[in-house]
Amino acid sequence: MPQAEAANEPGATRAPGPGDGRPAVRLDRVTIEFGISGGQLFRAVEEAGVSVGAHEFVAIIGPTGCGKSTLLNAAAGLLLPASGSVEIFGRPLSGINRQAGYLFQQDALMPWKTALDNVAIGLEVAGTARSEARERARSWLARVGLASFGERYPHMLSGGQRKRVALAQVLIRDPGIILMDEPFGPLDAQTRLIMGDLLLKLWSDDRKAVLFVTHDLEEAIALADRVIVMSAGPSARIIGDFPIALPRPRDISEIRVEPAFQALHRDIWHMLKGEVLKAYGTGKIGGEA
Amino acid sequence: MTRISLLAWQVAVAAVIIVAWQVASTTHVVGDPDKIAFFFSTPAAVASQIWRWVVGGSIWYHLWITLLESMLAFVIGSAAAILIGFWFARREALAAIFDPYVKAANALPRVVLAPIFTLWFGLGIWSKVALGVTLVFFIVFFNVYQGVREVNTTVLSNARMLGMSERQLLRHVYWPSALSWMFSSLHTSVGFAVVGAVVGEYLGAAAGLGYLIQQAEGVFDVGGVFAGMFVLAAFVLLIDWAVTLVERRLLVWRPEISKSGR
């Protein structure tokens, strides 16, 4: 796949910030297959190459069902690729990716633990004393704006509040890599903007490597340093790689009206549109788009 | 409906039934009152029987025996079910091998086991506990098994990504999930523990509510049978209420529990 390899190159060389040049995440010619009924194999992703620099925010965008999340799960170590390699800071990944935090699309908090315990658990299982873990969890809850919600159970929180707790739960462990699977997908439009701003604010403190999967192009451009475009599945491939040279810090609700943003949006959408139509079956809704 | 008016309606239902019962068994409105009183007794007779038990103090001993048997059956049955439920859920092959036997044992009417338990464990409380255990075990077992197998996969993946080892997953994810399933069947399993105790007593014992009812039946003392049933009903309601309190305490994190206050 020449495109996939071409897409791989700019990321590796363009990784901003210091470091020894080894990317935080490097997926090389990764193919992922699932067994489906009748003993057949469904090829979700084909020979995808993605690399995320140590301090880089990379967004993957593609039509629904293209295998973006699958690719993310391979980087998390939750899924084993059928072929290709996954390297984390230069080392081949085996088992769960211990250096990564994962923000899920669905609710992933433990419903039987309070918000505070949910945030503290990552430290507790790593051996931190319970009182210290809870103390640090308290300050993380404050950082995501939920200082007085520590004793609430997840079902007593709104969707946006649960996402904040989940964000604190991931970030408190100080992972070198943050993987996000359409984390703000289930939220309403205003909450998404607020969560995006919060994410950028927290991220800019220490700039961890981020791999952010979304189907929302505006969100991808507003947040990321680089936007990678995937084709429609099955056998989805990487078909584009766009550097986003918008200055930081960004205000993601303001940035949308800037001409540079709109130019990028036009370019990427031009490529994405065809894939989106393919995903919905060409000719069916193609006429109206 | 407010709480007060709900309670008023509930009391009204009881009042109507008791009045109808009293009218039928003491007047000629429905038929021959002597015949009806023979088959159904009268509210007054039943009440005075219960009163004699309570004042005479004999009922407390029988209640205590039934309560003890029920609690033992519940605790032993649940403990065994949690252990084996967990084990089977984590070892697919084991569950598959034992599947037909578990199903067969569960389908067996437990009453037929009572004589065997009497033979094995004697006429004392343990034969009743054994009967209760066979009832409680399967309810809790299936719930724990389900609870462990159907842990939310996102929660599980998240817990893994947070760095949990297998043992930590067991403690922080599988265990609470299984317990929540078990507690959701708490009313049923406690109820079955009581059923096991009472049926066991009924079939052969020297004490307990089931024994009281069986004794009254033996001498065609319909009033005694009804009195025993009323005491049993009150006993079960009380236990159910206690279970509700425990459940509310333990499952605060569950939306349906804290919302409905059930």
Chai-1 contact restraints between the chains, C-beta under 6 A:
chainA,res_idxA,chainB,res_idxB,connection_type,confidence,min_distance_angstrom,max_distance_angstrom,comment,restraint_id
A,L78,B,S157,contact,1.0,0.0,6.0,A-B,restraint_1
A,I96,B,R160,contact,1.0,0.0,6.0,A-B,restraint_2
A,Y102,B,M161,contact,1.0,0.0,6.0,A-B,restraint_3
A,F104,B,T154,contact,1.0,0.0,6.0,A-B,restraint_4
A,F104,B,N158,contact,1.0,0.0,6.0,A-B,restraint_5
A,Q106,B,T154,contact,1.0,0.0,6.0,A-B,restraint_6
A,A108,B,T154,contact,1.0,0.0,6.0,A-B,restraint_7
A,A108,B,V155,contact,1.0,0.0,6.0,A-B,restraint_8
A,A108,B,N158,contact,1.0,0.0,6.0,A-B,restraint_9
A,M110,B,V155,contact,1.0,0.0,6.0,A-B,restraint_10
A,P111,B,W253,contact,1.0,0.0,6.0,A-B,restraint_11
A,W112,B,P176,contact,1.0,0.0,6.0,A-B,restraint_12
A,W112,B,W253,contact,1.0,0.0,6.0,A-B,restraint_13
A,G122,B,L162,contact,1.0,0.0,6.0,A-B,restraint_14
A,V125,B,G163,contact,1.0,0.0,6.0,A-B,restraint_15
A,V125,B,M164,contact,1.0,0.0,6.0,A-B,restraint_16
A,V125,B,Q168,contact,1.0,0.0,6.0,A-B,restraint_17
A,A126,B,G163,contact,1.0,0.0,6.0,A-B,restraint_18
A,Y153,B,W253,contact,1.0,0.0,6.0,A-B,restraint_19
A,H155,B,P255,contact,1.0,0.0,6.0,A-B,restraint_20
